[in-house]
Amino acid sequence: MNSPQAPHFWIDGHLDIAYVGLLGRPFGDRMLDPDEGCLTLPDLRDAPVRCALATIFTEARAPGQPAGYHDSDDIEGAHRAGVAQLEWYLEEERLGRVRIIKTREDYEVALADERPDAPLGIVLLMECADPIRSPFEAQWWFDRGVRVVGMSWAYGSRYSGGNSNGGRITPVGRDLVVALDALGVLHDVSHLSGASFDDLCALTAARVVATHSNCGALLEPKERHLTDAQIRTIGERDGMVGLNLFGDFLAESREAMIDDCVAHVARVSQLIGFERCGLGSDLDGGFAPTKLPIGLRHPRHYRELAYALARTGAPRGSVDGFAHGNWSRTLRAALPASLTATSDRRAVQP
């Protein structure tokens, strides 16, 4: 039997690049100790990851931290934390290390650039919407490249409940859903409470994705993980589920293995099809590479996941779909063809 081939490239659906950059990690250089971190440009090129959903991640209850602010009432603090990460990406783009993708044309350019030193194509994903000071400011963030928004992180936001504290979408959150839908921004449900997930799906008929979530049926049920019903809802809306590689979200009371990754992908694919599965690694998203599955602790090991999926009998096309094709289909559908379609909307200046 011929050995399976590694995918030509990868799209990662969730990376906290600016967050770790503002913590002091040099994005352009490898970490001296790979057990301390592997989310750098040279490491991503090892996979190679050609495009990623790169977060603007902000955290309530963490004032004084680069991504932190007091609480959801700290509107200006949350805004400053979000803008700091946006500015970090803009500086990395100026240095030629990333390319911010705003349109389908930008996306195709990023995918076509096969140079070893090509900039990483990034689609900006806001993980917690508190930096958006009001629904009227959604246009301002859109103009600067935000194309995916998760309304809450774990602790909730003034727009919706989060997976750690529950709660519904608030009245101003309902207005934000309308504003995001008008712009064509993709909804990320990964950190929503169960009630807010249901509220969102009642408020909009738009596509939703879970950029970095795994299957609650294979773990102790908690709101951070997706129920089978939620996965089916994502599939009904032609969305995507990105596999989170954090070991505790793959297996319990032991170290995670690559086979655990395969099990989560298999369950999602049974529920909504292999074409709606992808990678949303969350590398270094608040945890060290030692918390990743054994044998999958560096982007260069992504190929091992592809080989494991191929050994289950998944055809080559399905494995390539998991690696990049499925996210590509979703992003091509979600990204605007051009910026002219929204240029007549008024931007609220910060």
Buried (B, 14 or more C-beta within 10 A) or exposed (E): EEEBEBBEBBBBBBBBBBBBBBEEBEBEEBBEEBEEBBBBBBBBBBBBBBBBBBBBBBBBEBEEBBBBBEBBEBBEBBBBBBBBBBEBBBEBBEEEBBBBBBBBBBBBEBBEBEEEEBBBBBBBBBBBBBBBBEBBBBBBBBBBBBBBBBBBBBBBBBBBBBBBEEBBBBEEBBBBBEBBBBBBBBBBBBBBBBBBBBBBBEBBEBBBBBBBBBBBBBBEEEBBBBBBEBBEBBBEBBBBBBBBBBBBBBBEEEBBBBBBBBBBBBBBBEBBEBBBBBBBBBBBBEBBBEBBBBBBBBBBBBBBBBBBBBEBEBEEEBBBBBBBBBBBBBBEEBBBEEEEEBEEEEBBEB
